[in-house]
Amino acid sequence: MAKNKNNQTIWVSRIKKKTSNLFQKVGSSINIDKRLYKEDIKGSIAHVEMLFKQKIISFKIKNKIIYGLGKIEKEINKNKFEFNNKYEDIHMNIEKRLFQIIGEEAGYIHTARSRNDQVITDLKLWIKSSTKEIKLNLDKIIKSTIKIAEKNIETIMPGFTHLKNAQAISFAHYLMAYVEMFTRDKKRFENNLNSLNENPLGAAALTGTSFNIDRNYTTKKLGFKIPTNNSVDTVSDRDFVLDFLYSTSVCSMHISRIAEELIIWSSDGFNLINLSDKIVAGSSIMPQKKNPDLLEYLRGKSGYMFGNLFSMLTILKGLPLSYFKDMQDDKEIVFNSYDNLINSLKIFDEILKNISPNKKNMYELANVGFITATDLADYLVKNHSMSFRKAYQKTAEIVNFAEKKRKKLYELKIEELKKIEPKLTNEVLKIFDLKNSVNSKKSFGGTSFENIKRMIMKYKKIK
């Protein structure tokens, strides 16, 4: 085996001239992928244990390599490890240091594998652990949202379509809509875990290896379910990266949507939500200002996340099989999306703990815009044998009349209503009560108080 002198790269026996400084700078990814050191060491330990099991390396070499890797991990944990751009990436930096610690036996660590399958193994392991962290933070968001909802089951507000008053709704029901979204986000990440749970280690550069390796052994050791089926696909595959980036993008989009609504609702024009001083910022010139900067920050970050997803799609769209340097950017993109999503989730959880509804203004706004008109149309269908279209027309006449008289529907007298529809009685006046309107929506998934209580109890039981 060729010697690996301390001042030389691994491939010095083939590439004779010193790498240019510019290429070294471009080719190095160590400042990014050093984040994978735990996964890289874990994968290497599993690999050499398998090599020993298959009698490819000796017991002594296996133990020396594992000892050296353990020492390297301790050095990195204690910030005593020197990462060198000369050795490009985390894999070669660790291997180089291993030579320094245990000598020439370090050369056996790369038997029957390539950096191509090594890096995918590392990244898959990292995404698996990071996904669990995302799910924990989503659980916190869901819990905080449910806590607010539970206190506001009977808080009535206008539900909007086109940002216009549509029908009365419980504020809790609105919040539970986001519980549904964040729950889907969790499921999306869980589905990703299932799809990336194939072990790449052993695919080598692209063809597999002639060594008698046991991929099922490393699969079990590393916590994967099965080995990958096709070695070419294995080193070419970044679908699991796209899945992760898509999931982070959708989750960020959900955060952005509710951030936008809270920004609007906390504005002076709506004044439906109060923001604690803990989550607002002042102005450099206007002493009175309390700006929703954190919410705006969350709204803006979604565009950054979408950009990461599109960047990765663009990198992959024209690549033939199998491995290319273009793929080096996948790790930086994944790390950026993860960091921003975790940060956004933590910020949003803090926001949820520092907002409160302005119940009086919510109720008053819900009485604007003839919001119980649909309830009246439904009443005419149920009690006066009208088709819905005829009831719709009658209701529109009543709304036009109220608008002309500058009255709200609940301000109309029965005599005025009977001029348009003689069949109506005093009973119809109950239809215009907002609480009755909300509570009448008893269909499954509707906004009635009992429905909301059941949904809250359902989610509180889910761990």
URCOR-V202194 format. One record per residue. N is the residue number from 1. RES is the residue in one small letter. PSI is psi in radians with two decimals (NA if undefined). OMEGA is omega in degrees with one decimal (999 if undefined). BURIAL is + if it has 16 or more other C-alpha atoms within 10 Angstrom, else -. Layout:
N;RES;PSI;OMEGA;BURIAL / N;RES;PSI;OMEGA;BURIAL
This chain:
1;m;2.37;-178.1;- / 2;a;2.54;-179.7;- / 3;k;2.63;178.0;- / 4;n;1.52;-177.3;+ / 5;k;2.68;-173.4;- / 6;n;-0.45;-177.0;- / 7;n;0.32;-176.9;- / 8;q;2.65;173.4;- / 9;t;2.91;-178.1;+ / 10;i;-0.67;-172.9;+ / 11;w;0.40;-177.1;- / 12;v;-0.48;-178.9;- / 13;s;-0.34;179.6;- / 14;r;-0.79;-177.7;- / 15;i;1.87;-168.7;- / 16;k;-0.62;-175.3;- / 17;k;2.60;-179.7;- / 18;k;2.38;178.0;- / 19;t;2.38;178.3;- / 20;s;2.64;-179.5;- / 21;n;-0.66;-179.7;- / 22;l;-0.81;-179.6;- / 23;f;-0.64;178.3;- / 24;q;-0.70;179.6;- / 25;k;-0.77;-179.5;- / 26;v;-0.71;-174.6;- / 27;g;-0.32;-176.3;+ / 28;s;2.34;176.8;+ / 29;s;0.19;-172.4;+ / 30;i;-0.57;179.8;+ / 31;n;-0.35;177.6;- / 32;i;-0.97;-168.7;+ / 33;d;0.02;172.8;+ / 34;k;-0.29;176.9;+ / 35;r;-0.29;-178.1;+ / 36;l;0.23;-171.0;+ / 37;y;-0.68;-179.9;+ / 38;k;-0.77;-180.0;+ / 39;e;-0.65;-179.7;+ / 40;d;-0.75;179.4;+ / 41;i;-0.72;178.5;+ / 42;k;-0.79;179.6;+ / 43;g;-0.67;179.7;+ / 44;s;-0.68;178.2;+ / 45;i;-0.80;178.2;+ / 46;a;-0.67;-178.7;+ / 47;h;-0.83;-177.8;+ / 48;v;-0.52;174.1;+ / 49;e;-0.66;177.0;+ / 50;m;-0.72;179.0;+ / 51;l;-0.68;177.3;+ / 52;f;-0.79;-179.9;+ / 53;k;-0.65;-178.4;+ / 54;q;0.11;177.4;- / 55;k;0.56;176.5;- / 56;i;-0.58;173.5;+ / 57;i;2.86;-177.6;+ / 58;s;2.88;177.2;+ / 59;f;-0.72;-179.0;- / 60;k;-0.80;-179.6;- / 61;i;-0.74;178.4;+ / 62;k;-0.85;-177.7;+ / 63;n;-0.68;179.5;- / 64;k;-0.73;179.9;+ / 65;i;-0.79;-179.0;+ / 66;i;-0.68;176.4;+ / 67;y;-0.84;-179.2;- / 68;g;-0.74;178.6;+ / 69;l;-0.68;177.2;+ / 70;g;-0.71;178.6;- / 71;k;-0.71;178.2;- / 72;i;-0.76;-179.9;+ / 73;e;-0.70;177.9;+ / 74;k;-0.70;178.6;- / 75;e;-0.76;-179.9;- / 76;i;-0.76;179.7;+ / 77;n;-0.56;-178.3;- / 78;k;0.19;-179.3;- / 79;n;0.62;179.6;- / 80;k;0.17;-178.3;- / 81;f;2.35;179.6;- / 82;e;1.96;175.8;- / 83;f;2.25;-173.5;+ / 84;n;2.15;179.1;- / 85;n;-0.43;-178.5;+ / 86;k;-0.53;-176.8;+ / 87;y;0.33;167.6;+ / 88;e;-1.11;-168.0;+ / 89;d;3.14;-177.9;+ / 90;i;-0.61;-177.6;+ / 91;h;-0.85;-177.2;+ / 92;m;-0.57;176.3;+ / 93;n;-0.75;178.5;+ / 94;i;-0.76;-179.8;+ / 95;e;-0.71;179.5;+ / 96;k;-0.79;179.6;+ / 97;r;-0.59;179.0;+ / 98;l;-0.70;175.6;+ / 99;f;-0.70;-179.2;+ / 100;q;-0.55;-176.2;- / 101;i;-0.81;-172.0;+ / 102;i;-0.10;177.8;+ / 103;g;-2.70;-170.8;+ / 104;e;-0.41;178.1;+ / 105;e;-0.34;177.3;+ / 106;a;-0.44;-179.0;+ / 107;g;-0.33;-180.0;+ / 108;y;-0.24;-174.0;+ / 109;i;-0.48;-174.6;+ / 110;h;0.17;176.6;+ / 111;t;2.28;174.5;- / 112;a;0.46;171.7;+ / 113;r;2.90;179.0;+ / 114;s;2.87;172.2;+ / 115;r;-0.40;-178.7;+ / 116;n;-0.85;178.0;+ / 117;d;-0.46;-179.6;+ / 118;q;-0.81;-175.6;+ / 119;v;-0.63;179.4;+ / 120;i;-0.68;176.0;+ / 121;t;-0.83;179.5;+ / 122;d;-0.83;-175.2;+ / 123;l;-0.68;176.8;+ / 124;k;-0.75;178.4;+ / 125;l;-0.70;-179.8;+ / 126;w;-0.77;-179.9;+ / 127;i;-0.64;177.8;+ / 128;k;-0.86;-178.6;+ / 129;s;-0.62;-180.0;- / 130;s;-0.60;177.4;+ / 131;t;-0.67;177.2;+ / 132;k;-0.64;177.7;- / 133;e;-0.71;177.1;- / 134;i;-0.77;-179.4;+ / 135;k;-0.67;177.0;+ / 136;l;-0.72;179.0;- / 137;n;-0.59;174.6;+ / 138;l;-0.65;176.2;+ / 139;d;-0.69;178.8;+ / 140;k;-0.74;177.7;+ / 141;i;-0.82;-179.2;+ / 142;i;-0.77;180.0;+ / 143;k;-0.77;-179.8;+ / 144;s;-0.67;179.8;+ / 145;t;-0.77;179.1;+ / 146;i;-0.65;-179.8;+ / 147;k;-0.74;176.8;+ / 148;i;-0.74;-179.0;+ / 149;a;-0.73;-177.2;+ / 150;e;-0.51;-179.9;+ / 151;k;-0.12;-172.3;- / 152;n;0.57;179.6;+ / 153;i;-0.70;-177.4;+ / 154;e;0.28;173.5;+ / 155;t;2.01;-173.8;+ / 156;i;2.35;179.2;+ / 157;m;2.92;174.3;+ / 158;p;2.37;167.8;+ / 159;g;2.45;-173.4;+ / 160;f;2.50;159.9;- / 161;t;2.38;-175.1;- / 162;h;0.43;-176.8;- / 163;l;0.36;174.2;- / 164;k;2.57;177.6;- / 165;n;2.25;-176.2;+ / 166;a;-1.23;177.7;+ / 167;q;2.71;-179.7;+ / 168;a;2.53;-176.2;+ / 169;i;2.72;172.8;+ / 170;s;2.40;176.5;+ / 171;f;-0.62;177.7;+ / 172;a;-0.69;-179.7;+ / 173;h;-0.71;175.7;+ / 174;y;-0.83;-179.1;+ / 175;l;-0.68;-179.3;+ / 176;m;-0.37;174.0;+ / 177;a;-0.66;178.6;- / 178;y;-0.48;172.7;+ / 179;v;-0.71;176.7;+ / 180;e;-0.77;-178.4;- / 181;m;-0.82;-178.1;+ / 182;f;-0.49;174.8;+ / 183;t;-0.69;175.1;+ / 184;r;-0.64;176.4;- / 185;d;-0.78;177.9;+ / 186;k;-0.79;-179.9;+ / 187;k;-0.63;179.5;- / 188;r;-0.78;178.1;+ / 189;f;-0.65;177.3;+ / 190;e;-0.72;177.6;- / 191;n;-0.64;177.8;- / 192;n;-0.70;179.3;+ / 193;l;-0.68;179.3;+ / 194;n;-0.72;-175.0;- / 195;s;-0.43;-179.7;- / 196;l;0.15;-173.5;+ / 197;n;0.62;175.9;+ / 198;e;2.31;-174.2;+ / 199;n;2.08;179.5;+ / 200;p;-0.37;-171.5;+ / 201;l;2.23;-177.8;+ / 202;g;-0.21;176.1;+ / 203;a;-0.34;179.7;+ / 204;a;-2.49;-174.2;+ / 205;a;-0.78;175.2;+ / 206;l;-0.22;-172.5;+ / 207;t;-0.02;-168.0;- / 208;g;-2.80;-176.5;+ / 209;t;2.73;177.5;+ / 210;s;-0.19;177.5;- / 211;f;2.62;-178.3;- / 212;n;1.24;-177.7;- / 213;i;2.87;177.8;+ / 214;d;1.66;-177.1;+ / 215;r;-0.47;176.5;+ / 216;n;-0.58;179.0;+ / 217;y;-0.88;179.6;+ / 218;t;-0.54;176.6;+ / 219;t;-0.83;179.6;+ / 220;k;-0.75;-179.0;- / 221;k;-0.65;-175.1;+ / 222;l;0.01;175.7;+ / 223;g;0.34;173.1;- / 224;f;2.95;-179.9;+ / 225;k;-0.82;-176.8;- / 226;i;2.79;172.3;+ / 227;p;2.72;174.8;+ / 228;t;2.68;-172.9;+ / 229;n;-0.53;-171.1;- / 230;n;2.11;-173.7;- / 231;s;-0.61;179.0;+ / 232;v;-0.83;177.8;+ / 233;d;-0.65;-176.2;+ / 234;t;-0.86;-176.4;+ / 235;v;-0.26;177.4;+ / 236;s;-0.40;-169.5;+ / 237;d;2.16;167.4;+ / 238;r;0.38;176.8;+ / 239;d;-0.67;-179.0;- / 240;f;-0.50;175.0;+ / 241;v;-0.80;178.8;+ / 242;l;-0.73;178.4;+ / 243;d;-0.77;179.9;+ / 244;f;-0.80;-179.2;+ / 245;l;-0.65;176.7;+ / 246;y;-0.77;-178.8;+ / 247;s;-0.72;177.7;+ / 248;t;-0.61;179.5;+ / 249;s;-0.79;-179.5;+ / 250;v;-0.75;178.6;+ / 251;c;-0.75;178.1;+ / 252;s;-0.64;177.5;+ / 253;m;-0.71;177.4;+ / 254;h;-0.74;177.6;+ / 255;i;-0.71;-179.9;+ / 256;s;-0.67;-179.0;+ / 257;r;-0.82;-179.0;- / 258;i;-0.54;175.7;+ / 259;a;-0.76;178.9;+ / 260;e;-0.76;-179.8;+ / 261;e;-0.73;-179.9;- / 262;l;-0.57;175.1;+ / 263;i;-0.82;179.9;+ / 264;i;-0.82;-175.2;+ / 265;w;-0.40;177.9;+ / 266;s;-0.10;-179.6;+ / 267;s;2.79;-178.8;+ / 268;d;-0.50;-179.8;- / 269;g;-0.56;179.9;- / 270;f;-0.91;-179.9;- / 271;n;0.82;179.3;+ / 272;l;-0.36;-176.2;+ / 273;i;2.39;174.4;+ / 274;n;2.31;176.8;- / 275;l;2.25;177.7;+ / 276;s;2.66;176.6;- / 277;d;-0.33;-179.6;- / 278;k;-0.36;-173.2;- / 279;i;0.36;176.9;+ / 280;v;2.93;178.4;- / 281;a;2.74;179.4;- / 282;g;-3.09;179.0;- / 283;s;2.60;179.8;- / 284;s;-0.30;-176.0;- / 285;i;-0.48;-176.0;- / 286;m;1.82;-173.2;- / 287;p;-0.42;-173.4;- / 288;q;-0.22;-168.6;- / 289;k;2.47;168.6;- / 290;k;1.75;-171.1;+ / 291;n;2.48;-179.1;+ / 292;p;1.01;-173.1;+ / 293;d;-0.72;-178.1;- / 294;l;-0.71;178.1;+ / 295;l;-0.68;178.2;+ / 296;e;-0.64;176.4;- / 297;y;-0.80;179.8;- / 298;l;-0.73;-179.8;+ / 299;r;-0.70;-179.2;+ / 300;g;-0.59;-175.9;+ / 301;k;-0.43;-178.9;+ / 302;s;-0.67;178.7;+ / 303;g;-0.64;177.8;- / 304;y;-0.74;-179.6;+ / 305;m;-0.73;178.3;+ / 306;f;-0.67;179.8;+ / 307;g;-0.69;178.0;+ / 308;n;-0.76;178.2;+ / 309;l;-0.80;-177.9;+ / 310;f;-0.60;177.3;- / 311;s;-0.80;-177.7;- / 312;m;-0.69;176.4;+ / 313;l;-0.72;-178.5;+ / 314;t;-0.69;177.6;- / 315;i;-0.74;-172.9;- / 316;l;-0.39;-166.6;+ / 317;k;-0.52;-176.9;- / 318;g;0.22;-175.5;- / 319;l;2.16;169.3;- / 320;p;3.05;173.8;- / 321;l;2.48;13.0;- / 322;s;-1.32;-177.1;- / 323;y;2.45;176.4;+ / 324;f;2.75;-179.3;- / 325;k;-0.42;178.5;- / 326;d;-0.60;-174.1;- / 327;m;-0.17;-178.0;- / 328;q;-0.52;-176.7;+ / 329;d;-0.19;-175.1;- / 330;d;-0.67;-175.8;+ / 331;k;-0.79;179.7;+ / 332;e;-0.72;179.8;+ / 333;i;-0.80;179.7;+ / 334;v;-0.81;-179.0;+ / 335;f;-0.73;179.7;+ / 336;n;-0.77;-179.8;- / 337;s;-0.74;177.9;+ / 338;y;-0.88;-177.7;+ / 339;d;-0.76;-178.5;- / 340;n;-0.65;179.3;+ / 341;l;-0.79;178.7;+ / 342;i;-0.77;178.9;+ / 343;n;-0.75;-179.8;- / 344;s;-0.72;179.4;+ / 345;l;-0.73;179.8;+ / 346;k;-0.72;178.0;- / 347;i;-0.78;-177.5;+ / 348;f;-0.65;176.8;+ / 349;d;-0.68;177.2;+ / 350;e;-0.68;177.7;+ / 351;i;-0.79;-179.3;+ / 352;l;-0.55;-179.8;+ / 353;k;-0.06;-175.7;+ / 354;n;0.53;173.0;- / 355;i;2.73;175.5;+ / 356;s;2.52;-178.9;- / 357;p;2.52;170.7;+ / 358;n;1.53;-169.2;+ / 359;k;-0.67;-178.9;+ / 360;k;-0.83;-179.8;- / 361;n;-0.62;176.6;+ / 362;m;-0.81;-178.2;+ / 363;y;-0.75;-178.5;+ / 364;e;-0.72;178.6;- / 365;l;-0.56;178.9;+ / 366;a;-0.32;178.5;+ / 367;n;0.09;179.3;+ / 368;v;2.52;171.5;- / 369;g;0.45;174.6;+ / 370;f;0.82;-168.5;+ / 371;i;-0.30;179.5;+ / 372;t;0.26;-177.7;+ / 373;a;-0.74;-179.9;+ / 374;t;-0.62;176.9;+ / 375;d;-0.68;178.6;+ / 376;l;-0.76;178.3;+ / 377;a;-0.75;178.2;+ / 378;d;-0.68;179.9;+ / 379;y;-0.75;-179.5;+ / 380;l;-0.64;178.0;+ / 381;v;-0.82;-174.3;+ / 382;k;-0.55;-171.9;- / 383;n;-0.22;-176.5;- / 384;h;0.41;171.8;- / 385;s;0.67;177.1;- / 386;m;2.65;167.5;+ / 387;s;2.78;-178.3;- / 388;f;-0.64;-178.6;- / 389;r;-0.65;177.1;- / 390;k;-0.72;177.9;- / 391;a;-0.64;177.8;+ / 392;y;-0.80;-179.2;+ / 393;q;-0.73;178.9;- / 394;k;-0.76;-179.2;+ / 395;t;-0.70;178.7;+ / 396;a;-0.65;176.9;+ / 397;e;-0.74;-179.5;- / 398;i;-0.71;177.7;+ / 399;v;-0.76;178.6;+ / 400;n;-0.69;179.3;- / 401;f;-0.83;-179.8;+ / 402;a;-0.70;179.8;+ / 403;e;-0.72;178.8;- / 404;k;-0.67;-179.4;- / 405;k;-0.04;-178.1;- / 406;r;0.78;178.1;- / 407;k;2.70;169.6;- / 408;k;2.81;-177.3;+ / 409;l;-0.73;-178.3;+ / 410;y;-0.18;178.3;+ / 411;e;-0.18;179.2;- / 412;l;2.52;176.9;+ / 413;k;2.75;-177.4;- / 414;i;-0.57;179.9;+ / 415;e;-0.65;179.7;- / 416;e;-0.67;179.8;- / 417;l;-0.67;-176.6;+ / 418;k;-0.40;177.1;- / 419;k;-0.50;180.0;- / 420;i;-0.70;177.8;- / 421;e;1.69;-174.6;+ / 422;p;-0.40;-176.9;- / 423;k;-0.28;-174.3;- / 424;l;2.57;177.0;+ / 425;t;3.13;-179.0;- / 426;n;-0.42;-178.5;- / 427;e;-0.52;-177.0;- / 428;v;-0.43;-176.7;+ / 429;l;-0.44;178.3;+ / 430;k;-0.43;-178.0;- / 431;i;-0.50;-174.4;+ / 432;f;-0.03;177.3;+ / 433;d;2.22;-174.5;+ / 434;l;-0.71;-179.7;+ / 435;k;-0.75;177.1;+ / 436;n;-0.67;179.7;- / 437;s;-0.85;-179.7;+ / 438;v;-0.79;-175.1;+ / 439;n;-0.31;-179.4;+ / 440;s;-0.27;-176.7;- / 441;k;1.29;-172.9;+ / 442;k;-0.05;178.3;- / 443;s;2.65;-175.9;- / 444;f;2.22;-177.8;- / 445;g;-0.04;-179.3;- / 446;g;3.13;-169.7;+ / 447;t;0.13;179.6;+ / 448;s;2.63;-175.9;+ / 449;f;-0.70;-179.3;+ / 450;e;-0.71;176.4;- / 451;n;-0.78;-178.2;+ / 452;i;-0.76;179.5;+ / 453;k;-0.72;179.7;+ / 454;r;-0.73;-179.8;- / 455;m;-0.71;178.5;- / 456;i;-0.77;179.2;+ / 457;m;-0.68;178.6;- / 458;k;-0.84;-176.9;- / 459;y;-0.48;177.5;+ / 460;k;-0.45;179.1;- / 461;k;-0.37;179.9;- / 462;i;2.18;-178.8;- / 463;k;NA;999;-
